[in-house]
Amino acid sequence: MSEKRFKENEENRLSISTPTNGDPTLVYCPKCRSKAVITLHNDEARLSCPSCGYHQAKLAERRTFHWSAENPTDSYFGANLLLQTDCSGKSLWAFNNRHLEYLEDFVSAKHRQRNPSSDTWMNSSLASRLPKWLKAAKNREQVLKAIAVLKNKI
């Protein structure tokens, strides 16, 4: 039986946080606090809530990241992320399903392989930016349970 391996890919903080039509960024609606989505259409970011009909659009050229904040937000509108939960005394959060799958693959792997030939080798890869508590083997079970909780929110 072989142990699960994680091989670093080209994901970085910009790529993982960029919404797609098939995998939008999931946020709380600023108006009614229901589940809302952020998608990109050409050069425009759009936030829309199917519950109350709230919508907002803006040019997607500028992004602001608040990932180190106690309450991380999306990079276009500053809306609170839907996929957040407490885990090991910290906040575990993700932008979308793709981000959750990345975290799950990383955390569940007993062996993690960096990609030295990649341009992301230094410190810009997503794997290099994950917090130590999330990388720690002692937290693996708790983090995977928290990821399962977040997947149920989708």
Accessible surface in RSA format (square Angstrom, percent):
REM  Atomic radii and reference values for relative SASA: ProtOr
REM  Chains: A
REM  Algorithm: Lee & Richards
REM  Probe-radius: 1.40
REM  Slices: 20
REM RES _ NUM      All-atoms   Total-Side   Main-Chain    Non-polar    All polar
REM                ABS   REL    ABS   REL    ABS   REL    ABS   REL    ABS   REL
RES MET A   1   235.94 122.2 147.54  97.6  88.41 210.5 124.41 105.8 111.53 147.8
RES SER A   2   106.58  90.1  77.11 102.9  29.47  67.9  50.49 107.5  56.10  78.6
RES GLU A   3    88.74  50.9  71.54  54.1  17.21  41.0  30.14  58.3  58.60  47.8
RES LYS A   4    98.82  48.2  84.26  51.7  14.55  34.7  70.39  63.4  28.43  30.3
RES ARG A   5   159.29  66.9 135.14  68.9  24.14  57.5  48.21  65.9 111.07  67.3
RES PHE A   6    13.83   6.9  11.17   6.9   2.65   6.9  13.69   8.3   0.13   0.4
RES LYS A   7   134.40  65.6 117.37  72.0  17.03  40.5  63.56  57.2  70.84  75.5
RES GLU A   8     5.88   3.4   1.36   1.0   4.52  10.8   1.35   2.6   4.53   3.7
RES ASN A   9    68.66  47.3  63.29  61.2   5.37  12.9  33.38  80.3  35.29  34.1
RES GLU A  10   102.53  58.9  95.72  72.4   6.81  16.2  66.15 127.9  36.38  29.7
RES GLU A  11    28.93  16.6  26.10  19.7   2.83   6.7   8.62  16.7  20.31  16.6
RES ASN A  12    40.21  27.7  40.21  38.9   0.00   0.0   5.48  13.2  34.74  33.6
RES ARG A  13    94.32  39.6  94.32  48.1   0.00   0.0  17.63  24.1  76.69  46.5
RES LEU A  14    88.52  49.3  88.19  63.1   0.33   0.8  88.52  62.2   0.00   0.0
RES SER A  15    43.41  36.7  32.74  43.7  10.67  24.6  41.02  87.4   2.39   3.4
RES ILE A  16     0.99   0.6   0.99   0.7   0.00   0.0   0.99   0.7   0.00   0.0
RES SER A  17     2.31   1.9   0.03   0.0   2.28   5.3   0.03   0.1   2.28   3.2
RES THR A  18    40.29  28.7  39.69  40.2   0.60   1.4  32.80  44.1   7.48  11.3
RES PRO A  19     2.63   1.9   0.00   0.0   2.63   9.6   0.00   0.0   2.63  16.4
RES THR A  20    62.42  44.4  56.88  57.7   5.54  13.2  57.80  77.6   4.61   7.0
RES ASN A  21   102.29  70.5  77.70  75.1  24.59  59.2  32.43  78.0  69.86  67.5
RES GLY A  22    78.85  97.2   0.00   N/A  78.85  97.2  42.15 115.7  36.71  82.2
RES ASP A  23    27.12  19.0  26.93  26.8   0.20   0.5  17.73  41.7   9.39   9.4
RES PRO A  24    24.44  17.8  24.17  22.0   0.27   1.0  24.17  20.0   0.27   1.7
RES THR A  25     2.36   1.7   2.36   2.4   0.00   0.0   1.01   1.4   1.35   2.0
RES LEU A  26    10.80   6.0  10.80   7.7   0.00   0.0  10.80   7.6   0.00   0.0
RES VAL A  27     0.00   0.0   0.00   0.0   0.00   0.0   0.00   0.0   0.00   0.0
RES TYR A  28    52.56  24.5  50.39  28.7   2.17   5.6  26.69  20.1  25.87  31.9
RES CYS A  29     0.24   0.2   0.00   0.0   0.24   0.6   0.00   0.0   0.24   0.3
RES PRO A  30    76.72  55.9  36.40  33.2  40.32 146.6  47.95  39.6  28.77 178.8
RES LYS A  31   144.66  70.6 110.82  68.0  33.84  80.6  69.42  62.5  75.24  80.1
RES CYS A  32    52.23  39.5  24.38  27.2  27.85  65.5  31.75  80.4  20.48  22.1
RES ARG A  33   135.47  56.9 123.15  62.8  12.31  29.3  64.86  88.6  70.61  42.8
RES SER A  34    36.71  31.0  27.31  36.4   9.40  21.7  15.08  32.1  21.63  30.3
RES LYS A  35    76.39  37.3  69.50  42.6   6.89  16.4  48.87  44.0  27.52  29.3
RES ALA A  36     0.00   0.0   0.00   0.0   0.00   0.0   0.00   0.0   0.00   0.0
RES VAL A  37    36.50  24.0  36.50  33.0   0.00   0.0  36.50  31.7   0.00   0.0
RES ILE A  38     0.11   0.1   0.11   0.1   0.00   0.0   0.11   0.1   0.00   0.0
RES THR A  39    19.98  14.2  19.98  20.3   0.00   0.0  14.00  18.8   5.98   9.0
RES LEU A  40    41.90  23.3  32.33  23.1   9.57  24.1  32.33  22.7   9.57  25.8
RES HIS A  41    60.10  32.8  53.54  37.2   6.55  16.8  35.59  36.7  24.51  28.5
RES ASN A  42   156.10 107.6 111.03 107.3  45.08 108.5  35.05  84.4 121.05 117.0
RES ASP A  43    95.51  66.9  89.02  88.6   6.49  15.4  43.66 102.8  51.85  51.7
RES GLU A  44    50.73  29.1  50.73  38.4   0.00   0.0   6.87  13.3  43.86  35.8
RES ALA A  45     0.00   0.0   0.00   0.0   0.00   0.0   0.00   0.0   0.00   0.0
RES ARG A  46   101.81  42.7 101.47  51.7   0.35   0.8  25.95  35.5  75.86  46.0
RES LEU A  47     0.06   0.0   0.06   0.0   0.00   0.0   0.06   0.0   0.00   0.0
RES SER A  48    44.52  37.6  44.52  59.4   0.00   0.0  26.80  57.1  17.73  24.8
RES CYS A  49     3.45   2.6   0.00   0.0   3.45   8.1   0.00   0.0   3.45   3.7
RES PRO A  50   114.28  83.3  72.95  66.5  41.34 150.3  85.87  70.9  28.41 176.6
RES SER A  51    79.83  67.5  38.35  51.2  41.48  95.6  22.71  48.3  57.12  80.0
RES CYS A  52    49.67  37.6  16.81  18.8  32.86  77.2  26.41  66.9  23.26  25.1
RES GLY A  53    50.38  62.1   0.00   N/A  50.38  62.1  34.09  93.5  16.30  36.5
RES TYR A  54    61.71  28.8  53.67  30.5   8.03  20.9  41.72  31.3  19.99  24.6
RES HIS A  55   142.31  77.8 126.12  87.7  16.19  41.4  89.28  92.0  53.03  61.7
RES GLN A  56    73.12  40.9  66.72  48.8   6.40  15.2  20.63  43.9  52.49  39.8
RES ALA A  57    54.98  50.6  26.87  41.5  28.12  64.0  27.01  38.0  27.97  74.1
RES LYS A  58    85.47  41.7  76.02  46.6   9.46  22.5  47.43  42.7  38.05  40.5
RES LEU A  59   101.35  56.4  92.20  66.0   9.15  23.0  92.20  64.8   9.15  24.6
RES ALA A  60    20.38  18.7   8.90  13.7  11.48  26.1   9.67  13.6  10.71  28.4
RES GLU A  61   138.07  79.3  97.57  73.8  40.50  96.4  44.16  85.4  93.91  76.7
RES ARG A  62   192.78  80.9 186.36  95.0   6.42  15.3  66.11  90.4 126.66  76.8
RES ARG A  63    58.80  24.7  29.02  14.8  29.78  70.9  19.99  27.3  38.82  23.5
RES THR A  64    79.85  56.8  75.37  76.4   4.48  10.7  46.43  62.4  33.41  50.5
RES PHE A  65    47.92  24.0  23.41  14.5  24.50  63.8  23.41  14.2  24.50  70.1
RES HIS A  66    90.59  49.5  84.13  58.5   6.46  16.5  55.51  57.2  35.08  40.8
RES TRP A  67    50.76  20.4  38.39  18.6  12.37  29.0  38.46  20.5  12.31  20.0
RES SER A  68   121.87 103.0  82.91 110.7  38.96  89.7  53.66 114.3  68.21  95.6
RES ALA A  69    50.80  46.7  29.73  45.9  21.07  47.9  41.09  57.9   9.71  25.7
RES GLU A  70   172.29  98.9 146.01 110.5  26.28  62.6  66.58 128.8 105.71  86.3
RES ASN A  71    67.73  46.7  62.14  60.1   5.59  13.5  30.86  74.3  36.87  35.6
RES PRO A  72     1.15   0.8   1.15   1.0   0.00   0.0   1.15   0.9   0.00   0.0
RES THR A  73    16.63  11.8  16.62  16.8   0.01   0.0  16.40  22.0   0.23   0.3
RES ASP A  74     3.03   2.1   2.35   2.3   0.68   1.6   2.35   5.5   0.68   0.7
RES SER A  75     4.95   4.2   0.65   0.9   4.30   9.9   0.60   1.3   4.35   6.1
RES TYR A  76    12.88   6.0   6.47   3.7   6.41  16.7   3.04   2.3   9.84  12.1
RES PHE A  77    38.05  19.0   3.05   1.9  35.00  91.1   9.25   5.6  28.81  82.5
RES GLY A  78    41.99  51.8   0.00   N/A  41.99  51.8  19.38  53.2  22.61  50.6
RES ALA A  79     9.25   8.5   0.72   1.1   8.53  19.4   9.25  13.0   0.00   0.0
RES ASN A  80    48.62  33.5  45.23  43.7   3.39   8.2   3.59   8.6  45.03  43.5
RES LEU A  81     0.00   0.0   0.00   0.0   0.00   0.0   0.00   0.0   0.00   0.0
RES LEU A  82    12.65   7.0  12.56   9.0   0.08   0.2  12.56   8.8   0.08   0.2
RES LEU A  83     0.00   0.0   0.00   0.0   0.00   0.0   0.00   0.0   0.00   0.0
RES GLN A  84    35.66  19.9  28.61  20.9   7.06  16.8  14.52  30.9  21.14  16.0
RES THR A  85    34.34  24.4  23.09  23.4  11.25  26.8  12.91  17.3  21.43  32.4
RES ASP A  86   126.78  88.8 107.78 107.3  19.00  44.9  32.35  76.1  94.43  94.2
RES CYS A  87     7.46   5.6   0.48   0.5   6.99  16.4   6.79  17.2   0.68   0.7
RES SER A  88    39.98  33.8   5.53   7.4  34.45  79.4  17.65  37.6  22.34  31.3
RES GLY A  89    80.62  99.4   0.00   N/A  80.62  99.4  42.70 117.2  37.92  84.9
RES LYS A  90   105.75  51.6  97.55  59.9   8.19  19.5  48.90  44.0  56.85  60.6
RES SER A  91    42.64  36.0  28.02  37.4  14.61  33.7  24.67  52.5  17.97  25.2
RES LEU A  92     3.22   1.8   2.63   1.9   0.58   1.5   3.22   2.3   0.00   0.0
RES TRP A  93    45.62  18.3  40.80  19.7   4.82  11.3  22.47  12.0  23.15  37.6
RES ALA A  94     0.00   0.0   0.00   0.0   0.00   0.0   0.00   0.0   0.00   0.0
RES PHE A  95     1.20   0.6   1.20   0.7   0.00   0.0   1.20   0.7   0.00   0.0
RES ASN A  96     0.03   0.0   0.03   0.0   0.00   0.0   0.03   0.1   0.00   0.0
RES ASN A  97    50.52  34.8  50.26  48.6   0.25   0.6   9.52  22.9  40.99  39.6
RES ARG A  98    69.71  29.3  66.84  34.1   2.87   6.8  54.57  74.6  15.14   9.2
RES HIS A  99     7.33   4.0   7.33   5.1   0.00   0.0   2.76   2.8   4.57   5.3
RES LEU A 100     0.00   0.0   0.00   0.0   0.00   0.0   0.00   0.0   0.00   0.0
RES GLU A 101    79.28  45.5  79.09  59.8   0.19   0.5  20.13  38.9  59.15  48.3
RES TYR A 102    13.39   6.3   8.14   4.6   5.25  13.7  12.41   9.3   0.98   1.2
RES LEU A 103     3.52   2.0   3.52   2.5   0.00   0.0   3.52   2.5   0.00   0.0
RES GLU A 104    51.97  29.8  51.97  39.3   0.00   0.0   8.81  17.0  43.16  35.2
RES ASP A 105    63.44  44.4  63.21  62.9   0.23   0.5   9.91  23.3  53.53  53.4
RES PHE A 106     8.77   4.4   8.77   5.4   0.00   0.0   8.77   5.3   0.00   0.0
RES VAL A 107     0.72   0.5   0.72   0.6   0.00   0.0   0.72   0.6   0.00   0.0
RES SER A 108    24.17  20.4  15.84  21.1   8.32  19.2  16.09  34.3   8.07  11.3
RES ALA A 109     0.12   0.1   0.00   0.0   0.12   0.3   0.00   0.0   0.12   0.3
RES LYS A 110   118.12  57.6  91.87  56.4  26.25  62.5  60.38  54.3  57.73  61.5
RES HIS A 111    76.95  42.1  73.32  51.0   3.63   9.3  49.82  51.3  27.13  31.6
RES ARG A 112    80.15  33.7  45.84  23.4  34.31  81.7  29.68  40.6  50.47  30.6
RES GLN A 113    86.52  48.4  80.75  59.0   5.77  13.7  28.32  60.3  58.20  44.1
RES ARG A 114    82.89  34.8  75.96  38.7   6.93  16.5  45.04  61.6  37.85  22.9
RES ASN A 115    31.18  21.5  30.17  29.2   1.00   2.4   1.09   2.6  30.09  29.1
RES PRO A 116    95.45  69.6  77.44  70.6  18.00  65.4  77.61  64.1  17.84 110.9
RES SER A 117   105.96  89.5  67.88  90.6  38.07  87.7  55.95 119.1  50.01  70.1
RES SER A 118    16.40  13.9   0.31   0.4  16.08  37.1   8.72  18.6   7.67  10.8
RES ASP A 119   145.98 102.3 114.00 113.5  31.98  75.6  37.76  88.9 108.22 107.9
RES THR A 120    12.62   9.0  12.59  12.8   0.04   0.1  12.57  16.9   0.05   0.1
RES TRP A 121    93.96  37.7  92.37  44.7   1.59   3.7  66.61  35.5  27.35  44.4
RES MET A 122   154.84  80.2 140.32  92.9  14.52  34.6 126.54 107.6  28.30  37.5
RES ASN A 123    81.18  56.0  78.82  76.2   2.36   5.7  30.57  73.6  50.61  48.9
RES SER A 124    57.06  48.2  52.43  70.0   4.63  10.7  45.37  96.6  11.69  16.4
RES SER A 125     0.10   0.1   0.10   0.1   0.00   0.0   0.10   0.2   0.00   0.0
RES LEU A 126     7.84   4.4   7.80   5.6   0.04   0.1   7.80   5.5   0.04   0.1
RES ALA A 127     5.20   4.8   3.75   5.8   1.45   3.3   4.07   5.7   1.13   3.0
RES SER A 128    23.66  20.0   5.05   6.7  18.62  42.9   8.41  17.9  15.25  21.4
RES ARG A 129   133.04  55.9 107.15  54.6  25.89  61.6  23.29  31.8 109.75  66.5
RES LEU A 130    17.58   9.8  10.74   7.7   6.83  17.2  10.96   7.7   6.62  17.8
RES PRO A 131    59.47  43.3  48.84  44.5  10.63  38.6  59.47  49.1   0.00   0.0
RES LYS A 132   180.04  87.8 171.70 105.4   8.34  19.9 115.35 103.8  64.70  68.9
RES TRP A 133    41.67  16.7  33.89  16.4   7.78  18.3  31.38  16.7  10.30  16.7
RES LEU A 134     4.79   2.7   4.45   3.2   0.34   0.9   4.45   3.1   0.34   0.9
RES LYS A 135    63.64  31.0  57.61  35.3   6.03  14.4  28.48  25.6  35.16  37.5
RES ALA A 136    30.99  28.5  19.88  30.7  11.11  25.3  30.17  42.5   0.82   2.2
RES ALA A 137    67.55  62.1  50.77  78.4  16.78  38.2  51.01  71.8  16.54  43.8
RES LYS A 138   179.73  87.7 140.39  86.1  39.34  93.7  96.35  86.7  83.38  88.8
RES ASN A 139    14.49  10.0  14.49  14.0   0.00   0.0   0.00   0.0  14.49  14.0
RES ARG A 140    41.68  17.5  41.49  21.1   0.19   0.5  18.34  25.1  23.34  14.1
RES GLU A 141   117.28  67.3 111.78  84.6   5.50  13.1  46.15  89.3  71.13  58.1
RES GLN A 142    96.62  54.0  91.83  67.1   4.79  11.4  33.73  71.8  62.89  47.7
RES VAL A 143     0.00   0.0   0.00   0.0   0.00   0.0   0.00   0.0   0.00   0.0
RES LEU A 144    49.87  27.8  44.15  31.6   5.71  14.4  44.57  31.3   5.30  14.3
RES LYS A 145   128.70  62.8 123.90  76.0   4.80  11.4  84.23  75.8  44.47  47.4
RES ALA A 146     8.58   7.9   4.23   6.5   4.34   9.9   8.20  11.5   0.38   1.0
RES ILE A 147     0.06   0.0   0.06   0.0   0.00   0.0   0.06   0.0   0.00   0.0
RES ALA A 148    52.93  48.7  48.64  75.1   4.30   9.8  51.39  72.4   1.54   4.1
RES VAL A 149    77.54  51.0  75.37  68.2   2.17   5.2  76.33  66.3   1.21   3.3
RES LEU A 150     0.00   0.0   0.00   0.0   0.00   0.0   0.00   0.0   0.00   0.0
RES LYS A 151    73.03  35.6  60.79  37.3  12.24  29.1  36.12  32.5  36.91  39.3
RES ASN A 152   133.33  91.9  99.56  96.2  33.77  81.3  28.77  69.2 104.57 101.1
RES LYS A 153    74.43  36.3  56.50  34.7  17.93  42.7  52.11  46.9  22.32  23.8
RES ILE A 154    77.89  44.3  43.88  32.7  34.01  82.0  58.84  42.4  19.05  51.7
END  Absolute sums over single chains surface
CHAIN  1 A     8841.7       7033.6       1808.1       4566.1       4275.6
END  Absolute sums over all chains
TOTAL          8841.7       7033.6       1808.1       4566.1       4275.6
